Amino acid sequence: MNDQTTPRSTDALRAAARKHLLFYGRDFADVIITRAAGAYMYDSTGRAILDFSSGQMCATIGHNHPAIRTALEKAARDVIHLDSTKLAPAVIELAEELCALLPPSLQKALFLSTGSESNEAAIRLAKLHTGGFEIAALSGSWHGMTAGSQASTYASGRRGYGPSLPGTFALPPPNAFRCPIRHCQDRCTGTCLDVGFELFDGWSVGAGAAVIVEPIQSANGMIVPPEGYLKRLKRFCADRGMLLIFDEAQTGLGRTGSMFAFESEDVVPDVITLSKTLGAGVPLSATITSDTIDADARTKSFSFYTSHVSDPMTAEVGLAVVRLITAERLADRARDLGQHLMAGLRELQQRFEVIGDIRGRGLLVGVELVEDRHSRRPAHDLMQRVTRRCLDMGLNINKAGGPNAVWRIAPPLTIEPSELDAGIGLLDEALRGCGAR
Ligand SMILES: Cc1ncc(COP(=O)(O)O)c(C=O)c1O
């Protein structure tokens, strides 16, 4: 056991991790991170690693931003936690300031801890409000690991746990690079949406409650729907008396170049959920809906208590994050830096045949690796080797895309253009070093 006075060696920490940490999906990287600041993490040897994934796509304002530190210190001085009937000013102000960024039909917020919980609450609200129980989501989506949100998660983790929730249905996603209905090539016409709802209508017992979607699917490989898709989706929902839930865990609060991804689509959901980017590294999420749905849910005794509902400490951080993103116009910055990133990656694509596709919006970008552009077979082995080499060279990038080989590039919105260039340079070097053509 550690005597808690001498710092432990990296090897000793790794050995303790192997002994005591339960496997939860992916092996841990060899590095032990002892500090993080801005766009960088620093390992136990003091080596800097540029973080192109903002931690778990959360640290949008950079790691350990002083505003977060100040908010945490304030909460530690004032109030960290209360019972679920008590409110602290930060919670009320967060609701007020967040709702001020949203349309008039999204003005009632519930604050929870994780993205899974926020979707769980959204799904429960939809069921209670509509009286239905059927939930459709896009295949390849990720909405969380708790029972309700996991039932609508199709990216992974479905096998081996027994029955999922009855009434959940997967629609084909608008993936232009790999059309799920083998209809389009490189330009999605949205036919998948018609086909999906034809299938849904045949399958449904007439108890539709909601469709839940990420406006840009992230775990599925940065799938950006074609213009008009989300608007049509809203109409499909309304025609069936179903609510539309946008899960903006990753896309919300500036990452895609607008405050919320739905803004660029001229469509407003019935419920929006926010998480990762709202706490920017602390566990805070929100489920936001209309006055009408809130009033109806109240008459039907809606409940969603958790130990940390409306917690002051995380709200204090959320408030600081919302204020900083607004004051520093980080959504505009993400839009501009996104163009810079895209241009750098497109230049790489001209030199590497294995880069089959680049897509995304703002600072949420997917880079899909293929064995060759004709077969489009996913280049998993190459992706694994290059990802590993990047980390060795000081760049953290993560894989997404389910069965396909897609890097998700989602650095903090506060990253400097020179840091973006440095990351692209490292990626270039790693691709060359691994023999990519
Ligand atoms: C779009 C989306 N929704 C929900 C979640 C679940 O959030 P959490 O892991 O905080 O429960 C995730 C997590 O990756 C996500 O990407």
The ligand as an SDF file (V2000), in Angstrom:
LIG
                    3D

 16 16  0  0  0  0  0  0  0  0999 V2000
  -24.4020   11.7190  -27.7180 C   0  0  0  0  0  0  0  0  0  0  0  0
  -24.2350   11.1170  -26.3640 C   0  0  0  0  0  0  0  0  0  0  0  0
  -25.3000   11.0510  -25.5430 N   0  0  0  0  0  0  0  0  0  0  0  0
  -25.2150   10.5400  -24.3170 C   0  0  0  0  0  0  0  0  0  0  0  0
  -24.0220   10.0480  -23.8450 C   0  0  0  0  0  0  0  0  0  0  0  0
  -23.9690    9.4550  -22.4740 C   0  0  0  0  0  0  0  0  0  0  0  0
  -23.4020   10.3510  -21.6070 O   0  0  0  0  0  0  0  0  0  0  0  0
  -22.7720    9.8520  -20.2210 P   0  0  0  0  0  0  0  0  0  0  0  0
  -21.6110    8.9840  -20.5870 O   0  0  0  0  0  0  0  0  0  0  0  0
  -22.3780   11.1290  -19.5470 O   0  0  0  0  0  0  0  0  0  0  0  0
  -23.8210    9.1260  -19.4900 O   0  0  0  0  0  0  0  0  0  0  0  0
  -22.8940   10.0910  -24.6460 C   0  0  0  0  0  0  0  0  0  0  0  0
  -21.6100    9.5670  -24.1410 C   0  0  0  0  0  0  0  0  0  0  0  0
  -20.6720    9.3490  -24.8650 O   0  0  0  0  0  0  0  0  0  0  0  0
  -22.9930   10.6420  -25.9430 C   0  0  0  0  0  0  0  0  0  0  0  0
  -21.9520   10.7030  -26.7610 O   0  0  0  0  0  0  0  0  0  0  0  0
  1  2  1  0
  2  3  1  0
  2 15  2  0
  3  4  2  0
  4  5  1  0
  5  6  1  0
  5 12  2  0
  6  7  1  0
  7  8  1  0
  8  9  2  0
  8 10  1  0
  8 11  1  0
 12 13  1  0
 12 15  1  0
 13 14  2  0
 15 16  1  0
M  END
$$$$
